[in-house]
């Protein structure tokens, strides 16, 4: 083949490499804007192309489709949503985030940090959020700031932000049976906001990821098990209900008896028969503790608020007394055998569980989700058990 043809193909190959490098940088930038990191599998540029001499390519008359450096679609089904278009005449409002008086005593506001986001307050609005920044009045230099707003970035890679009210609005409608396409069309019709169904789905997934610890804890809470019951009483104690300590001490005593049986069995040789024999011996005392434990649960339950952490723990214990007591009669059973790992489920299914829990308690799911997203976005979020619908 003429040398000028060879030189032309070499120049095309070099230009293709430069173009692919530029495309890769663009995809990396969009991925970081949308997800905070470069998502795996966005591109598949075979490394073999760097090793193929131009002469080999010329002999094949054309560059093979799998080695031409062209960007390939990820097997993980990745799509960049269409840009969000915010109408210029969208209504606007402002909110100020400030510390409660009990936390801002002796401090003065020196400035406000502002941010803008799309929010929902009946109509869709363009919201400006002012976050107060404080400094102490005594000159000590102590400073503080109001809680950070719960904002979600534009999944399409733009600079637009969405607050918890908008994300909760979309999630609520989707779980009520509305498709993302229908929600997208409704937003465009009612407010002129153009946001693709792909972007809406990504926002709901971001909400599901944020509240995942609460959803998982909510599912585990319904399963009978002594370790689960202990977590429920620990949540009640952390909330300031000192009456939970009596029940925590009883559960601790049961655990100590089980540990004692296991240690003695190991000293005697560690055979299963040794463990069963030692368990039978200590479970006479365990039976006495559990009998008193459930008696106290039934005594105290009527006086408790059924929606308080302590009331829920007591009700859970009484409802599952039979299952929780089964370990006493079978030395092969572990005290915590009914304590499975936190389930991993589809994020939409986990959100649906939370929505069902809200409905069973006559709680607004949208309101609960918005409040929970705000609290979980803080630097030191509260424990998941304290955020259950109540």
C-alpha positions, -999 to 999 in steps of 0.1 A, spaced: 0 0 0 13 35 -8 32 53 20 9 83 18 -21 60 25 -2 46 55 6 80 68 -31 91 64 -43 61 85 -16 68 111 -29 104 114 -65 92 117 -55 67 144 -37 94 164 -67 118 160 -90 91 172 -70 85 203 -70 122 212 -108 123 206 -114 93 228 -92 108 256 -113 141 254 -145 121 255 -133 101 285 -126 133 304 -160 146 296 -177 114 309 -156 115 340 -167 151 347 -204 144 342 -202 113 364 -185 132 392 -211 159 390 -240 135 391 -227 109 415 -196 123 432 -174 97 417 -166 81 383 -191 52 379 -175 19 369 -181 6 334 -188 39 317 -165 32 289 -147 3 274 -117 14 254 -97 -18 247 -60 -15 257 -51 -38 228 -53 -9 203 -22 7 218 -3 -25 210 -15 -30 174 11 -16 149 -3 5 121 10 -21 95 -12 -48 111 -42 -24 108 -34 -17 72 -33 -55 64 -68 -58 77 -79 -29 54 -100 -14 82 -98 -11 120 -119 -38 136 -150 -26 154 -138 -39 188 -104 -22 186 -110 12 171 -112 30 204 -149 38 201 -168 43 233 -190 13 241 -222 13 261 -217 0 296 -232 -34 305 -245 -17 336 -271 3 316 -258 39 321 -276 69 307 -270 106 313 -304 122 318 -315 151 297 -307 185 313 -332 200 337 -349 231 324 -362 255 351 -387 281 338 -377 317 344 -412 326 358 -411 298 385 -424 312 418 -398 317 445 -396 318 482 -370 320 509 -363 301 542 -339 307 570 -322 279 589 -313 289 624 -304 272 656 -331 269 683 -327 295 711 -314 269 736 -284 263 713 -278 298 702 -278 314 736 -248 338 740 -242 338 703 -250 363 675 -257 357 638 -228 372 618 -237 360 583 -259 337 562 -247 311 538 -271 309 509 -280 281 485 -307 277 458 -329 246 452 -361 234 436 -387 228 463 -424 219 467 -448 240 487 -481 233 470 -466 247 438 -431 240 427 -409 269 437 -374 282 433 -362 283 469 -334 304 483 -321 289 516 -302 311 540 -282 292 566 -273 312 597 -236 314 609 -230 324 646 -202 337 667 -201 340 705 -208 373 721 -180 370 748 -152 372 723 -140 337 729 -141 329 692 -166 301 696 -186 297 664 -215 275 652 -238 271 622 -274 262 616 -281 226 604 -272 220 568 -301 218 543 -309 184 528 -301 191 491 -298 166 462 -277 174 431 -292 174 396 -288 139 382 -282 152 347 -250 169 358 -262 204 358 -258 228 387 -294 227 399 -302 214 434 -334 198 447 -344 200 484 -360 172 505 -395 184 498 -392 179 460 -376 145 464 -403 135 488 -430 148 465 -417 126 436 -412 96 458 -447 98 473 -464 100 439 -443 71 425 -451 48 454 -488 58 450 -486 41 416 -477 70 393 -449 64 367 -419 86 364 -430 97 329 -464 107 343 -448 127 371 -424 144 346 -454 154 324 -473 166 354 -444 188 366 -441 203 331 -478 209 328 -483 224 362 -451 244 367 -432 244 334 -403 225 351 -387 201 325 -370 171 342 -367 137 326 -381 105 340 -345 92 343 -335 121 365 -366 117 386 -358 80 391 -323 89 401 -336 114 427 -358 87 442 -329 62 443 -308 89 461 -336 93 487 -338 55 491 -300 53 496 -302 81 523 -330 64 543 -318 29 538 -305 25 574 -340 34 587 -358 11 563 -335 -18 572 -339 -12 609 -376 -10 604 -377 -44 587 -355 -61 613 -376 -46 641 -405 -68 632 -385 -100 636 -386 -118 670 -352 -121 686 -336 -112 719 -309 -91 703 -334 -72 683 -355 -66 714 -324 -54 732 -318 -28 705 -354 -16 709 -349 -11 746 -316 6 740 -333 30 717 -359 38 744 -331 44 769 -312 66 745 -344 87 742 -344 94 779 -368 66 792 -349 53 822 -376 25 828 -360 6 798 -329 0 820 -347 -27 840 -354 -48 809 -319 -42 795 -304 -56 827 -326 -87 824 -315 -93 788 -279 -88 799 -283 -114 826 -296 -139 800 -266 -133 778 -242 -138 807 -258 -171 816 -254 -183 779 -218 -171 779 -211 -190 812 -225 -222 797 -204 -219 766 -172 -212 786 -178 -242 809 -185 -265 779 -153 -254 763 -133 -262 794 -148 -297 795 -138 -305 760 -161 -284 738 -182 -314 725 -219 -306 716 -231 -328 745 -210 -307 769 -226 -275 756 -262 -290 758 -256 -302 794 -243 -268 805 -272 -250 788 -298 -272 806 -282 -262 839 -282 -224 834 -315 -223 817 -333 -231 849 -322 -196 860 -329 -182 825 -365 -194 828 -369 -176 861 -356 -144 845 -377 -146 814 -409 -153 834 -403 -122 855 -393 -102 823 -426 -109 805 -447 -103 837 -431 -68 840 -438 -62 803 -475 -70 807 -477 -49 838 -461 -18 823 -475 -19 788 -510 -4 795 -494 27 811 -471 35 781 -477 55 750 -480 27 723 -461 49 698 -432 56 722 -400 36 718 -406 19 752 -442 12 744 -432 -4 711 -405 -25 728 -429 -38 754 -456 -46 729 -431 -64 707 -420 -85 737 -455 -95 747 -466 -103 711 -435 -126 706 -433 -141 741 -438 -176 728 -411 -174 702 -387 -156 725 -391 -183 751 -385 -213 728 -347 -213 735 -354 -224 771 -368 -258 761 -342 -268 735 -305 -268 744 -296 -269 708 -311 -234 703 -291 -202 706 -304 -173 726 -301 -151 695 -309 -176 668 -338 -154 656 -315 -125 649 -309 -125 612 -286 -101 593 -301 -69 581 -320 -77 549 -308 -63 516 -338 -55 494 -347 -35 464 -346 2 474 -381 9 461 -394 -21 481 -378 -7 513 -394 27 507 -427 10 502 -423 -7 536 -418 27 552 -449 41 533 -470 11 546 -457 18 582 -468 54 579 -502 45 566 -507 20 594 -500 48 619 -520 75 601 -487 94 594 -481 114 562 -454 95 543 -443 126 524 -440 146 555 -422 118 573 -398 112 544 -389 149 541 -382 153 578 -362 121 578 -341 131 548 -333 164 565 -322 147 598 -301 121 581 -283 147 560 -269 163 592 -232 157 601 -242 136 631 -275 119 622 -296 103 650 -298 65 652 -322 49 627 -344 35 654 -353 70 666 -366 80 631 -393 53 627 -428 66 618 -446 73 650 
